[in-house]
Amino acid sequence: MKVALLCNIKKEAGRGEAHDKYAEFDSIKTVNAIKKAVENSLAGKKTKRIDVRVINADETAYFRIDRYKPDFVFNIAEGLYGRSREAQIPLLLEYMQIPYSGSAPLCLTICLDKVMAKKILLQQGIPTPKFQVFLTGDEKLDSGMKFPLICKLNHEGSSKGLSKKSIVENETALRKQAGFLVREYGQEVLVEEFIEGTEYSIGILGCGKKIKVLPIMERFYIDPRGIALFEPDEAVIPLLRKMHRKYHLEPAGKGGTRPAQISKELKTKLENMAVASYNACNCKDWCRMEIRMNRKTKKLYVIELNPIAGIDPSYILPRQANLAGMSFADLINTIVDSAVERYGLKNGK
């Protein structure tokens, strides 16, 4: 059986490129770990011979795929250009009629475009923070929007474009940050109400009736007294020092994630919201999403979905799988099994 591992290998940003342009790409160490896990996964499926080849998803990918003619593709490619870049390799594979792991092109395009994902969620009655799209940074702020707000690139992941200036508390700061992002990255900016409260990370595996929700994790960081504080993601921690001086928060890097310390009732609510979001966007095989709970109202909001969530062994999703008693190889095996079953492949063939 011939398997291709389609990926984008991390490289340094060039002159004139944003410093985090390739933040979503995978290191060669990550790629090799996944390659080994895929080999081990398929070795247990009674195939006579297994050959896993890494193919960098650059402009030459089509020709190398065509020469290799894989029976199956394990896809973690982020794509290269445009707002639908994560869909490029799956579209190519569908054109070539090659089965692959992970979500379909439409799902990947919707989830990468945060505004479109939010519209889908809202149509399904799933709460997400109020938002507005800024094309220039000079647009009039909608009357229903309340500060603090957070400025995000609309179709980026891996915290690209996020910094201590991302959360804004007045219109002057909003105009400055939104305008900067438009100029620096050449794309529209999603401005949404910043939900102050705990952020929960939820991983899901499988599809259809065989969906598995992994143990929920919550983000935290440590104050100078060694006390764990449960707040939003690491990319905005420095600004939170200003917003919540009473906590004496330390800069990014002084915290991380831990298994969520929550009631059974909240666990059920989070799981149900996550599965509803997963199905609303038609995710397949694996995804990780963030849901945040307003500290005052306790209302839950879906922040975003990541259907090609990072699966480096040190990342959150593999750690969630580990909490569920799964090794890294088990995680990859589960993803492969889900895809193989969807395509009706037998014994990995």
N, C-alpha and C positions, 0 to 999 in steps of 0.2 A: 504494500500500500504506500503510495506517495502522498505526503502531506506537505503543504507549504505553510510556513509561519510568516504571514504578511505583517510588517511592522514599519515604523519610521524610527530610525536610529538617531539618537540625540547628537546634535553638533552645536558648535559655538555660533552665536549670532554674528553676522558679517557687518561690515561698516555700513552705517545708514539704516540698519535693522533694529527693531526694538530689542532690548536686552533679553526679554523673555519670549522671543519669537518661537523658540523651539522647546518651550517648557513642557509641552504635552508629549514630546517624543520620548522613547524609551532608551535607557542606557544599554550597552551591549551586555552588561552583567544581567540585567533584567531579561533581555531577549534570550540569553543562554539558559537561564533558570526556567523560563517558560518552555523553551525547546526541549529540555531534558524531561520536564513534566509531561509534555505532550507525547514524547516517545514512550515514557513509562505507562501513560494512560492507554495508548493504542496497543502496547505490547500485551495487555491483558485481554484483548478482544479477539484472540485466536487468528490474527492475521499472520500469514507466512513470513512476510518481510516488511519491515517498517523503515521508511526513509523520510526524515523530516528535514526540509531545506528552508533556511531563512532567506526571505526575499524582501529587500528594502523597497518600500512603496513609493518609489520616486518615478520620474518620467519614463524610465525603462521597464517598469514593473510588468506591463502587458506582455512585452516580448519575452521576458524571463519566465513568466507564468505559462505562456504559450509553448515555450521550449520544454519546460519541465513537465507540463500536463499533470498537475496533481489530481488525486482522487478527492481530496478534501483540503480545505483551507481553515487554519485557525487564525482568525483575523483580529489584530489589535492595532491596525493602521489608523492613524489620525488624519491622513490625507495632507495635501500640500497647499492648495489654494482655494479661496472663496468660502462663502458661508455654508456650503454643502460639502465641505471637503471630507468629512467623516464618511459620507455616503459614496465616495468615488470608487473605492476598492470593492465594496459590496455590489455596486452597480456593474462594475466591470466583470465580477464573478458571475453575476446573473446573466449577463450577456454571453459569457463563455460557458454557461450552464455547469458551473462548478459549485458544489455545496460548500457552505462555510458556516462558521460559528458566529453567534451574535445576532444583533437586531438587523432588520432590513433597512434599505436606504431611506425610506420615508421616515421611519422612526428616528434614525440617526440625524437626519436633517432637521426634524422638528425639535428634538432635544438639544441640539447644538444652538439653535435659534431660540434663545430663552423666551422671547416675546411670544413666539408661536406656541411653545410648550405651555406657557401660562394661559394662553387663550384656550387651548385644549382642556387644561385642568379646570378652568372656570366653567367651560361649557358642560363639564361633567359634575359640577357642583363641588369641586375640590378647592379649598381655600389656598390662595397664594397672595403675597403682599401686593397692595395697590402699586401701579406702575405707570410710567410714561416713557415714550421713546423720544430721544433727542437726536436730531440729525446734524445740528450745527452747534448746539450748546446755548443758542440764543433764544430758543423757544419760550413762550410764556408758560409758566408752571401752572398745571391744572389746579383749580381751586380746591379740589378734594385731597390733594397731596399734603401730608404733614411732615415736618422735620422732626427728627433727623432722617435724611435720605441717604441711600448708598448708590454710587455710580459704578456701573459695570459695563464691560464690553458685551454687546448683545450676543455674539456668537464666538465665544472663546471659553476655554476651560483652564484647569490647573492654576487658578487664581491669576491668570494673565491680566495685566492692567490694574490689579488691586494693590493698594498701598495704604499708608497711614492717612493719605488725603482722600481716600475713597468715600468715607462717611462725611457728609456735609451737614452743617447745622443752620445755614442761612443761604440766601440766594446768591450772594457774592461768591461764596465758596463753591456753590453748585455750578455757576457759570464757568468758573475757572477750571474746575476739574472736568466737567463734561466737555468743554472746549478743548482741553488738553488731550483727552482720550480720542476725540474725533480726529484731531490733527496727527497725533502720534501713531494711531493704528488704522486710520482711514475707514472707520466703520461707525454705525450708529451706536448710541449709548443707551443702555437700559437704566433708568432711574426709578428706584422703587423705595417704598417706605422701609426703613431699617427696623427689623423686629428685634427689640432688646430682650434677650432671654436665652435659654439653653438651646443649643443646636444638637440634634440627634442625627447620627449617620446610620442608614439602614441599607443593608445589602440583600439582594434577592437573586435566587438562582432558579433556572428552569423556565417553563412556560406552560400555558394551558392549565390543566388540572394538577400538574406536577410542579407547583411553585413552592419554593422553600425560602422562608424569611430567616436570615441569619441573625444572631444575637445583636441587639442594638448597642451602639456605642455613643457616648456623649463627649463633646470637646471640653477641655478644661485647661487652665493654666494656673501657675502658682504665684501667690503674692510673697513679699519679702519675709513674712512670718512662717512660710511653708504651708499655708492654707490653700487648698484647691478651690478655685473659683470656676464656676461653670457658665461659660459665656460663648459668644460667636467665634468663628473660625480664626486661625492664626494670622491670616493675611491682614486683619484689621485690628489686631491686638494693640499695636502701638498707639493708635488713635483712641482706643478705649481708656488708656491711661488718662487722657485729657477729659473724656466724657464721664468717667467714674472715678474721680480722684479718691473717693472714700475707700476704694478697694486697694489703692496703691499697687496697681497692676504692673507686672514686669513686662519687658518687651517680648516679641515673638521668640520662640525657641525655649521658653521657660514652662512649657506645658505640653499637651498632647491630647490623647483620648483615653477613655477607660470604659469598661462595660457599664452601660447605663444603670444608674441606681434609681429605679422607678417602680411604681406600683404595677400590679397586674392589669389594672384598669387602663392606665396610661400606655402600657406595653401593647395591649389589644388595640387601642385607638391608633397608635403609631403604625402598627402592622397593617391594620385595615386600610389606613390612608395610603400607605406605601404600596400595597397590592393594587388598590384602586388606581393610583397614579401609573404604576407599571403597566397595567392593562389598558388604561386610557391612551397611553402613547404607543401601545403595541410592542413593548420591549420583549426581547427573546434571550434566553440562556443566562444572561447576567446583567446586573445593573446595581449601581449604588446611588442613593439619593440623600439629600439633606432636608430635614424637616425641623422647623424652629418653633418653640413655644413662647408666646408672649409672657413675660415675667408677671405682668399685672393681671391680664385677662385670662391667662392659661389657654388661650386659643392657639391651635396648631396651624402652621402655614407650610406648604411645600415650597422650598426655595429653588431646587433644581434637580434634574435627573441626569445621571452619567451612565448611558448604556454601554460605553466602552471604558468603564471605570478602570483605573490603574490596578494591575495585578502583580506588581513587584511583590515578592514575598514579605517585604517590610511594610507594605501599604495597608490601608484600613480594611479593605475587603478580604484579603487573605487572613488578616488577624481576626476578623469576624468569623471566618470559616474555621479558624483554629479554635475559637471559643466554642464552636459547635462540634468540636471533636474531629474536625477534618484537617488532614495534612495539606500542604500546598499541592501535592500530587492528587489528593482527593478532590480538591477544588477544581483543578484543570480537568480531571476525569469527569466530574459532574457537568461541567460546561460542554465538554465533548459529547457526553452521553445525550444531553438535551438536544444538541444540534443533530446528532446522528439519528435520533428517534424522529425528529421533525422531518427529516428527509427520507425516512423509511429505509435507511441503510442498515444492512445486517452484518454483524461481526466486523464492523469497521470498514465494510467494502461498499 
